[in-house]
Amino acid sequence: MSKRKRHNPEQIVRKLQEADRLLNAGKSVEHVCQALEVSEATYHRWRNQYGGMKCEEAKRLKELEIENARLKKLLAEAELDKSMLKDIAEGNF
């Protein structure tokens, strides 16, 4: 069994552009997925997430998602610290 390959946003946008060219040439979605070497589920997920984007936009989206995850982690840690300090102030330790 082969190892799963991860695509970066720029590669996904390029593959979707290639898929559009193949679909406009009259190829079926099944044939397009074989040419792109992805499953139909992956193709449709990519189309929903990245459809109509340019490479730069997809790259920026990925950067924002990473930053958002980092900020959520920081907020969770701050809330935990706040809760611990509140417990200590009340004498519940």
OpenMM code with the backbone's topology and positions (N, CA, C; nanometers):
from openmm import Vec3, app, unit

residues = "MET SER LYS ARG LYS ARG HIS ASN PRO GLU GLN ILE VAL ARG LYS LEU GLN GLU ALA ASP ARG LEU LEU ASN ALA GLY LYS SER VAL GLU HIS VAL CYS GLN ALA LEU GLU VAL SER GLU ALA THR TYR HIS ARG TRP ARG ASN GLN TYR GLY GLY MET LYS CYS GLU GLU ALA LYS ARG LEU LYS GLU LEU GLU ILE GLU ASN ALA ARG LEU LYS LYS LEU LEU ALA GLU ALA GLU LEU ASP LYS SER MET LEU LYS ASP ILE ALA GLU GLY ASN PHE".split()
positions = [
    Vec3(0.0841, -0.1172, 0.0000),
    Vec3(0.0000, 0.0000, 0.0000),
    Vec3(0.0888, 0.1238, 0.0000),
    Vec3(0.0607, 0.2183, -0.0879),
    Vec3(0.1452, 0.3360, -0.0985),
    Vec3(0.1114, 0.4378, 0.0098),
    Vec3(0.2122, 0.5185, 0.0390),
    Vec3(0.1957, 0.6220, 0.1403),
    Vec3(0.1100, 0.7342, 0.0847),
    Vec3(0.0273, 0.7906, 0.1683),
    Vec3(-0.0628, 0.8986, 0.1285),
    Vec3(0.0166, 1.0244, 0.0960),
    Vec3(-0.0137, 1.0855, -0.0173),
    Vec3(0.0559, 1.2063, -0.0585),
    Vec3(-0.0284, 1.3279, -0.0216),
    Vec3(0.0352, 1.4255, 0.0385),
    Vec3(-0.0329, 1.5501, 0.0727),
    Vec3(0.0017, 1.6541, -0.0322),
    Vec3(-0.0973, 1.7286, -0.0719),
    Vec3(-0.0783, 1.8346, -0.1692),
    Vec3(-0.0877, 1.9690, -0.0988),
    Vec3(-0.0017, 2.0620, -0.1396),
    Vec3(-0.0133, 2.1960, -0.0838),
    Vec3(-0.1189, 2.2724, -0.1628),
    Vec3(-0.1661, 2.3843, -0.1116),
    Vec3(-0.2753, 2.4562, -0.1789),
    Vec3(-0.2450, 2.4950, -0.3238),
    Vec3(-0.1188, 2.5324, -0.3526),
    Vec3(-0.0836, 2.5694, -0.4892),
    Vec3(-0.0981, 2.4507, -0.5837),
    Vec3(-0.0563, 2.3323, -0.5382),
    Vec3(-0.0699, 2.2115, -0.6196),
    Vec3(-0.2162, 2.1777, -0.6428),
    Vec3(-0.2974, 2.1960, -0.5411),
    Vec3(-0.4401, 2.1653, -0.5541),
    Vec3(-0.5042, 2.2574, -0.6567),
    Vec3(-0.4736, 2.3865, -0.6503),
    Vec3(-0.5314, 2.4819, -0.7458),
    Vec3(-0.4868, 2.4469, -0.8873),
    Vec3(-0.3593, 2.4115, -0.9036),
    Vec3(-0.3107, 2.3731, -1.0372),
    Vec3(-0.3821, 2.2479, -1.0877),
    Vec3(-0.4024, 2.1515, -0.9983),
    Vec3(-0.4723, 2.0288, -1.0391),
    Vec3(-0.6179, 2.0577, -1.0743),
    Vec3(-0.6814, 2.1478, -1.0017),
    Vec3(-0.8202, 2.1830, -1.0346),
    Vec3(-0.8274, 2.2556, -1.1685),
    Vec3(-0.7269, 2.3379, -1.1994),
    Vec3(-0.7238, 2.4038, -1.3304),
    Vec3(-0.7067, 2.3008, -1.4416),
    Vec3(-0.6218, 2.2023, -1.4183),
    Vec3(-0.6045, 2.0941, -1.5150),
    Vec3(-0.7346, 2.0160, -1.5295),
    Vec3(-0.8038, 1.9931, -1.4184),
    Vec3(-0.9325, 1.9225, -1.4230),
    Vec3(-1.0331, 2.0006, -1.5074),
    Vec3(-1.0362, 2.1325, -1.4919),
    Vec3(-1.1267, 2.2142, -1.5729),
    Vec3(-1.0960, 2.1988, -1.7210),
    Vec3(-0.9672, 2.1984, -1.7555),
    Vec3(-0.9287, 2.1813, -1.8969),
    Vec3(-0.9754, 2.0462, -1.9507),
    Vec3(-0.9569, 1.9418, -1.8696),
    Vec3(-0.9983, 1.8086, -1.9134),
    Vec3(-1.1506, 1.7976, -1.9245),
    Vec3(-1.2217, 1.8561, -1.8281),
    Vec3(-1.3683, 1.8517, -1.8330),
    Vec3(-1.4207, 1.9288, -1.9542),
    Vec3(-1.3589, 2.0427, -1.9851),
    Vec3(-1.4004, 2.1203, -2.1023),
    Vec3(-1.3686, 2.0475, -2.2320),
    Vec3(-1.2713, 1.9571, -2.2277),
    Vec3(-1.2373, 1.8772, -2.3452),
    Vec3(-1.3315, 1.7576, -2.3608),
    Vec3(-1.4267, 1.7439, -2.2688),
    Vec3(-1.5265, 1.6379, -2.2811),
    Vec3(-1.4955, 1.5126, -2.2025),
    Vec3(-1.3968, 1.5160, -2.1164),
    Vec3(-1.3630, 1.3985, -2.0360),
    Vec3(-1.4602, 1.3870, -1.9187),
    Vec3(-1.4775, 1.2652, -1.8693),
    Vec3(-1.5661, 1.2431, -1.7555),
    Vec3(-1.4919, 1.2730, -1.6251),
    Vec3(-1.5675, 1.2914, -1.5181),
    Vec3(-1.5075, 1.3175, -1.3877),
    Vec3(-1.4204, 1.1997, -1.3462),
    Vec3(-1.4649, 1.0790, -1.3773),
    Vec3(-1.3877, 0.9597, -1.3434),
    Vec3(-1.2510, 0.9625, -1.4130),
    Vec3(-1.2497, 0.9979, -1.5403),
    Vec3(-1.1247, 1.0054, -1.6165),
    Vec3(-1.0350, 1.1166, -1.5616),
    Vec3(-1.0959, 1.2291, -1.5263),
    Vec3(-1.0210, 1.3421, -1.4718),
    Vec3(-0.9537, 1.3011, -1.3412),
    Vec3(-1.0264, 1.2308, -1.2538),
    Vec3(-0.9702, 1.1872, -1.1260),
    Vec3(-0.8536, 1.0909, -1.1471),
    Vec3(-0.8656, 1.0033, -1.2449),
    Vec3(-0.7553, 0.9125, -1.2758),
    Vec3(-0.6339, 0.9907, -1.3250),
    Vec3(-0.6567, 1.0912, -1.4086),
    Vec3(-0.5467, 1.1725, -1.4600),
    Vec3(-0.4790, 1.2511, -1.3484),
    Vec3(-0.5571, 1.2986, -1.2525),
    Vec3(-0.5021, 1.3751, -1.1402),
    Vec3(-0.4455, 1.2855, -1.0306),
    Vec3(-0.4754, 1.1560, -1.0395),
    Vec3(-0.4334, 1.0570, -0.9405),
    Vec3(-0.4912, 1.0857, -0.8024),
    Vec3(-0.6210, 1.1185, -0.7988),
    Vec3(-0.6936, 1.1401, -0.6734),
    Vec3(-0.8277, 1.0691, -0.6825),
    Vec3(-0.8905, 1.0471, -0.5678),
    Vec3(-1.0229, 0.9859, -0.5678),
    Vec3(-1.1285, 1.0911, -0.6021),
    Vec3(-1.2458, 1.0435, -0.6376),
    Vec3(-1.3544, 1.1373, -0.6677),
    Vec3(-1.3926, 1.2176, -0.5446),
    Vec3(-1.3887, 1.1563, -0.4271),
    Vec3(-1.4217, 1.2277, -0.3036),
    Vec3(-1.3224, 1.3415, -0.2804),
    Vec3(-1.1954, 1.3140, -0.3034),
    Vec3(-1.0927, 1.4176, -0.2877),
    Vec3(-1.1153, 1.5288, -0.3887),
    Vec3(-1.1437, 1.4921, -0.5124),
    Vec3(-1.1678, 1.5925, -0.6168),
    Vec3(-1.2834, 1.6853, -0.5774),
    Vec3(-1.3937, 1.6270, -0.5312),
    Vec3(-1.5102, 1.7085, -0.4955),
    Vec3(-1.4835, 1.7928, -0.3706),
    Vec3(-1.4076, 1.7392, -0.2739),
    Vec3(-1.3709, 1.8174, -0.1556),
    Vec3(-1.2830, 1.9357, -0.1947),
    Vec3(-1.1865, 1.9107, -0.2824),
    Vec3(-1.1007, 2.0196, -0.3316),
    Vec3(-1.1825, 2.1235, -0.4060),
    Vec3(-1.2760, 2.0766, -0.4872),
    Vec3(-1.3579, 2.1691, -0.5664),
    Vec3(-1.4402, 2.2587, -0.4731),
    Vec3(-1.4951, 2.2015, -0.3670),
    Vec3(-1.5730, 2.2811, -0.2714),
    Vec3(-1.4860, 2.3801, -0.1947),
    Vec3(-1.3649, 2.3374, -0.1590),
    Vec3(-1.2798, 2.4211, -0.0759),
    Vec3(-1.2006, 2.5233, -0.1574),
    Vec3(-1.1478, 2.4830, -0.2713),
    Vec3(-1.0567, 2.5684, -0.3467),
    Vec3(-1.1092, 2.6122, -0.4829),
    Vec3(-1.2291, 2.5731, -0.5197),
    Vec3(-1.2813, 2.6047, -0.6520),
    Vec3(-1.2840, 2.7546, -0.6792),
    Vec3(-1.2277, 2.7974, -0.7910),
    Vec3(-1.2283, 2.9371, -0.8298),
    Vec3(-1.1183, 3.0206, -0.7679),
    Vec3(-1.0320, 2.9598, -0.6867),
    Vec3(-0.9234, 3.0358, -0.6238),
    Vec3(-0.8008, 3.0383, -0.7136),
    Vec3(-0.7201, 3.1392, -0.6929),
    Vec3(-0.5896, 3.1459, -0.7560),
    Vec3(-0.4883, 3.0911, -0.6564),
    Vec3(-0.3691, 3.0585, -0.7036),
    Vec3(-0.2659, 2.9984, -0.6182),
    Vec3(-0.2354, 3.0850, -0.4963),
    Vec3(-0.2248, 3.2164, -0.5181),
    Vec3(-0.1908, 3.3059, -0.4075),
    Vec3(-0.3015, 3.3063, -0.3019),
    Vec3(-0.4258, 3.3033, -0.3466),
    Vec3(-0.5385, 3.3029, -0.2535),
    Vec3(-0.5406, 3.1747, -0.1717),
    Vec3(-0.5126, 3.0622, -0.2360),
    Vec3(-0.5118, 2.9341, -0.1657),
    Vec3(-0.3992, 2.9304, -0.0628),
    Vec3(-0.2836, 2.9851, -0.0989),
    Vec3(-0.1718, 2.9887, -0.0058),
    Vec3(-0.2064, 3.0761, 0.1151),
    Vec3(-0.2685, 3.1913, 0.0911),
    Vec3(-0.3081, 3.2817, 0.1990),
    Vec3(-0.4125, 3.2155, 0.2897),
    Vec3(-0.5070, 3.1413, 0.2301),
    Vec3(-0.6076, 3.0697, 0.3084),
    Vec3(-0.5412, 2.9706, 0.4034),
    Vec3(-0.4447, 2.8965, 0.3537),
    Vec3(-0.3759, 2.7984, 0.4370),
    Vec3(-0.3010, 2.8674, 0.5499),
    Vec3(-0.2356, 2.9810, 0.5201),
    Vec3(-0.1651, 3.0563, 0.6242),
    Vec3(-0.2626, 3.1050, 0.7316),
    Vec3(-0.3789, 3.1525, 0.6903),
    Vec3(-0.4787, 3.2003, 0.7857),
    Vec3(-0.5325, 3.0874, 0.8717),
    Vec3(-0.5503, 2.9690, 0.8126),
    Vec3(-0.5978, 2.8551, 0.8897),
    Vec3(-0.4955, 2.8156, 0.9961),
    Vec3(-0.3685, 2.8191, 0.9619),
    Vec3(-0.2629, 2.7858, 1.0579),
    Vec3(-0.2591, 2.8889, 1.1699),
    Vec3(-0.2673, 3.0170, 1.1330),
    Vec3(-0.2676, 3.1236, 1.2335),
    Vec3(-0.3891, 3.1131, 1.3250),
    Vec3(-0.5042, 3.0812, 1.2689),
    Vec3(-0.6264, 3.0666, 1.3471),
    Vec3(-0.6119, 2.9527, 1.4487),
    Vec3(-0.5560, 2.8419, 1.4071),
    Vec3(-0.5359, 2.7290, 1.4979),
    Vec3(-0.4412, 2.7673, 1.6116),
    Vec3(-0.3363, 2.8428, 1.5797),
    Vec3(-0.2412, 2.8872, 1.6818),
    Vec3(-0.3103, 2.9793, 1.7826),
    Vec3(-0.3928, 3.0707, 1.7329),
    Vec3(-0.4627, 3.1633, 1.8217),
    Vec3(-0.5646, 3.0923, 1.9098),
    Vec3(-0.6325, 2.9932, 1.8559),
    Vec3(-0.7273, 2.9154, 1.9361),
    Vec3(-0.6562, 2.8423, 2.0489),
    Vec3(-0.5368, 2.7890, 2.0179),
    Vec3(-0.4590, 2.7194, 2.1204),
    Vec3(-0.4172, 2.8174, 2.2300),
    Vec3(-0.3720, 2.9362, 2.1907),
    Vec3(-0.3323, 3.0369, 2.2890),
    Vec3(-0.4501, 3.0781, 2.3772),
    Vec3(-0.5671, 3.0948, 2.3177),
    Vec3(-0.6861, 3.1312, 2.3943),
    Vec3(-0.7227, 3.0220, 2.4938),
    Vec3(-0.7158, 2.8973, 2.4507),
    Vec3(-0.7483, 2.7859, 2.5401),
    Vec3(-0.6518, 2.7823, 2.6578),
    Vec3(-0.5223, 2.8051, 2.6309),
    Vec3(-0.4247, 2.8068, 2.7387),
    Vec3(-0.4503, 2.9234, 2.8341),
    Vec3(-0.4856, 3.0394, 2.7812),
    Vec3(-0.5133, 3.1563, 2.8649),
    Vec3(-0.6359, 3.1315, 2.9524),
    Vec3(-0.7381, 3.0707, 2.8972),
    Vec3(-0.8582, 3.0389, 2.9746),
    Vec3(-0.8270, 2.9391, 3.0847),
    Vec3(-0.7405, 2.8427, 3.0566),
    Vec3(-0.7012, 2.7458, 3.1583),
    Vec3(-0.6241, 2.8149, 3.2707),
    Vec3(-0.5315, 2.9039, 3.2340),
    Vec3(-0.4565, 2.9795, 3.3350),
    Vec3(-0.5514, 3.0635, 3.4210),
    Vec3(-0.6463, 3.1273, 3.3562),
    Vec3(-0.7430, 3.2106, 3.4272),
    Vec3(-0.8245, 3.1275, 3.5262),
    Vec3(-0.8648, 3.0095, 3.4839),
    Vec3(-0.9426, 2.9210, 3.5701),
    Vec3(-0.8599, 2.8755, 3.6908),
    Vec3(-0.7319, 2.8425, 3.6662),
    Vec3(-0.6457, 2.7995, 3.7764),
    Vec3(-0.6242, 2.9134, 3.8756),
    Vec3(-0.6018, 3.0342, 3.8272),
    Vec3(-0.5823, 3.1494, 3.9162),
    Vec3(-0.7074, 3.1791, 3.9982),
    Vec3(-0.8229, 3.1608, 3.9348),
    Vec3(-0.9493, 3.1823, 4.0056),
    Vec3(-0.9645, 3.0808, 4.1185),
    Vec3(-0.9303, 2.9552, 4.0923),
    Vec3(-0.9387, 2.8510, 4.1951),
    Vec3(-0.8433, 2.8802, 4.3106),
    Vec3(-0.7223, 2.9260, 4.2779),
    Vec3(-0.6245, 2.9574, 4.3818),
    Vec3(-0.6733, 3.0747, 4.4664),
    Vec3(-0.7294, 3.1778, 4.4014),
    Vec3(-0.7788, 3.2956, 4.4741),
    Vec3(-0.8920, 3.2583, 4.5690),
    Vec3(-0.9728, 3.1596, 4.5333),
    Vec3(-1.0829, 3.1163, 4.6181),
    Vec3(-1.0373, 3.0165, 4.7235),
    Vec3(-0.9149, 2.9676, 4.7112),
    Vec3(-0.8641, 2.8716, 4.8078),
    Vec3(-0.9045, 2.7294, 4.7768),
    Vec3(-0.9406, 2.6989, 4.6559),
    Vec3(-0.9828, 2.5647, 4.6167),
    Vec3(-0.8687, 2.4901, 4.5451),
    Vec3(-0.7609, 2.4666, 4.6157),
    Vec3(-0.6487, 2.3974, 4.5511),
    Vec3(-0.6071, 2.2740, 4.6248),
] * unit.nanometer
topology = app.Topology()
chain = topology.addChain("A")
for resn in residues:
    res = topology.addResidue(resn, chain)
    for name in ("N", "CA", "C"):
        topology.addAtom(name, app.Element.getBySymbol(name[0]), res)
